[in-house]
Amino acid sequence: MREAGKVTFAGAGRDRAGHLRSDPSAMARLQAAAGARLLVLWRGKPLIAGAGRDRIGWLAPGHALAGLAGAPQVFLGFCTDGAPCFAIDISSWQPPDLDAAALAAFSDPTEQHHPGLPSDHRFTELRQVMTRLPPEEAELAATARALFGWHLSHRFCSACGAASEMVEAGWRRTCPACGTHHFPRSDPVVIMLVVRGNRLLLGRAPGWPEGMYSLLAGFVEPGETIEAAVRREVAEETGVRVGRVDYLASQPWPFPASLMLGCVAQAETGTITRDETELDDALWLTREELVEVIAGAHPRIKGARRGAIAHFLIRHWLADRLA
């Protein structure tokens, strides 16, 4: 797909500098370099700055927050302007008056301010601001979020159960007991435009905001191709039989660690038999109806979140730009 690189988090061509991760002296030198930058996260929420919440609140690696006890740090590589970039997780910090319900919501609207930072620097849910950030900053925030999420869920060795240690600037964990190496993972997920003539198949999962519909999606199972996963997921969730499947574009989705594989699938049947456990609803919409959805003018249906690959694919299907 010609415009695949425009998907949110898709990448800005920066140098990840993987060859430097195992060199402690290089890491120390880069942290002390003029212009080095530190991206700070709290419970997966990046530090965002500015009244418009449209940029990362970068700090210097020597900032006081970097000295918080137990705060892990990872090397993200170089920005396109050549500046070395690091990220730190300060989830051990406990803000006053936390709204636990809001933090667990489908889309967390709350922001947290650390007293050691300027007033316009606030920890903000990445999905709230991902379309406003410059592409490179959005990619860096997504990378940091995914890495710290992986470290949090893989603190113990899966081979022997001992506590593992972060090494290679945050890109590997090693078990000191049995020597097993563990690497960050991404879970492949197919997400598909299921097309039948002038209509597109949409579904609604339990727990989504009222009226929200999106493309069908599901995890790729072991021993399964992308095409087979598309056909299986569509059949399981809606009973619709799919024929030809073509890959379109991908998107890293760090909520918590998915790689979304966008496809277009040609439906051979139209009758929907919904899996009531997986979906609250499933329906076919015409192009004309989807134009209303995208414009926010449909009386009942709200579209996929802006910035998500589902929204990207639907817009390109409507504009006939999938090639």
C-alpha positions, 0 to 999 in steps of 0.5 A: 500500500503506497501510503502505509508509512503514514499510519500513526507510529509507523516510523520516521526513519530514525536510527535505532542503533541496536549495535550500541545497546551492549556497550555500557561505555557508549551508553554513558557517553551518549547520556552525557552528550550535549542535546541528549533527550529523555522521554519520561513515562508514568504507568505507560503515559508519556510526558506531554508538553504545551498548551495544545498537548502536541509535543513530547516534554523532553528532559535532559538525562541528568534531570532529577527525575532520572534519579528516582529510586528503581526507575528503569531506563532504556535507549531508544536510538537516535532522533533524525536530527542525530540526538541520542534518545533515552526513556525512563519509567517513573511509575513508582511515583505516586501522585496525590488524589488518583482517580483509579476508575478513570485510569482503567477506563477505555480512554483515560482522560486524566492527566498527572503533573509531577511537582518537579516539572513545569505546569504544562508538562503532564502525563497523558494517555498516548491514545489521547494525543497520538495524532497531534504529536510529530510522527517521530515523537509518536513513534518514540513514545509508542516504542518506550511504552511497549518496552516498559510494558514488556519489562513489567510483565516479564520480570521473572524467567519463564524457564526457571522462575527466577527474577530476571535482569534488564540488560542491553540498554533495556532491549533484553532480560537475562536470568542470572540463575539459568542464563536464559535470554528474553527479548521484547515481543510483539503479538501479531494481530490481523485487522481487516477490511471485509468487503462485499461490493459496496459494503464494509463489515464492522463489529462492536466489542463488549465494553466499547463506548456507546455507538463505537464500531470498528473493523474486525480483528484478532490474534494470529495463532501459532502455525497460522498464516496472516491470510488464514487468520483473517479467514478464521477470525471473520468466520468465528466472529460473524459467520461470513466466509472470506475468499481472497485476502491481501495485505495492506499496511501494519501498525505497532500498537503498544496497548500493550504489545500488538503489531496490527496487520491490516488486510483487505478481504473479499467476502463470499457470503453476506449473512451474519451469524454473530459470536455473542461472546466476542461481539455485541453487534456486527453489521454491513455499512455502505460507502455512503453510510461510512462517509457519514460515520467518518464525518461524525454525522451518522445518527447511531454509529461512531467510527474507529479512533483517529490514529488507529489503523482501522480508521486509516484503512477505512478512509483509504477504502472510501477514497479508493486508495488501497493500491 
